[in-house]
Each structure stands twice: as structure tokens, then as C-alpha cells.
């Protein structure tokens, strides 16, 4: 990776902003997309289970599947949006 320090800052901001937006129900569509992008990139770039053998392949596959499942959950937030007690709907 050419700029690991920069990547840590960018991905940390993606996780923080995405997580807080979902937690508080503010701009959930943007936050959930940030989470999906991070999770899919991590799954396919870091947890490459197809390049390992034996026990390590199983560990990487479990992490890969976890990231894919969490990305799917974030897509549910993207599709349905915020709930009735979110910050965005508080004033309505």
C-alpha cells in the first residue's frame, strides 16, 4: 500500500462517521454507504481466503463472510433509512 498512514486516517473516518450516523439516525444513507465501501474493500483486499491453505484459509474465510454480512446489514439501513426515533425524524 503506497500511503498506509493516509489509508488508516481515511478508513478510520469512514468507520467513525458511518457508525455514528447509523447510531444517531442522521444522514443514514450516506453513513451506510461509507460502511459498505469500507467493508467490501476490506473483505476483498484484506481477507483473501482463496490465497491461503488450511487453518489460515478458514480464519480468513470467516472474516471475509463477516464483512460481507455486515455490508448486507448496512445496505438494509441504506434501503430503509432512519427509524421513527432518529435525529432526522425528531422534529417531525
N, C-alpha and C positions, 0 to 999 in steps of 0.2 A: 504494500500500500504506500503510495507516494507521500501522503501527508497524514500520518496516523494521529497526530495531536489535533489537527483540524477536524478529522473524522470523529474523534471522541467528543469534541465540543458540539458538533452538528448533531450527532446521533443522541447525545445526552439531552440537547434542547428539544429534539423531536419527541423523545420519550416523556420528558417533563411536561412540555406544552400539551402533547396529546393526552397524557394521563390526567392532567388537571382539567382539561376541557371536558373530558368524559365524566370525571368525578363530580364536577360542579354543574355540568349541563350547560356550558356556554360554548357556542361555536363547535358543537359536537361533530358536525360533518367534516370540518377542517381537521380537528383533533384526531378523529378516527382515521382519516386518510394518512396523517402523519404516522400513526401507529401501524397501519397496514404496510406502508412503504418500508418502514424500519424492519418489521417482522419478516416480510417476504425477502428483502435484501439479505437479512441475517440468515434466514433459512437456506437460501441458495448459494450464498457466498462463504458462509462460515461452517455450517453443519452439512458438509458434503459427505454424507454417509456412504455414497457409492464409490468413494476413493479409498475406503478403509476395509479392513478384514477383521473377522472375529468379533470379540467383545467390544472393541472400539467402534466398529460399524453399528452395533446395536445401540450403543450410547448416543452416537451421532444421529441415528435414525429417530430415536426417542425425542431428542432436542429439535430435530427438523419437524417432526409431526406436531410437537407442542407449539412451535412457532406458526405453523400452518393453521392449527386450530384457533390460536389466539387472533390471527389475522382474520379468520372467518368470523369470530366474535366481534371484532372491530368493524367488519363490514355490516353486521347486524345493526350496530349503532349508527353507521352511516345511512343505512336504509330507513330505519325507523325514526331517527332523530332523537330529540330530547323527550323526557318524561314530563308529567304534569307538575312536578316539584322542582324543576330545573330553574336556573337563574334566568334563562331566556323566557320562560313562561311565567315567571314570578309576578310580573307587572300586569298580566292579562286578567 
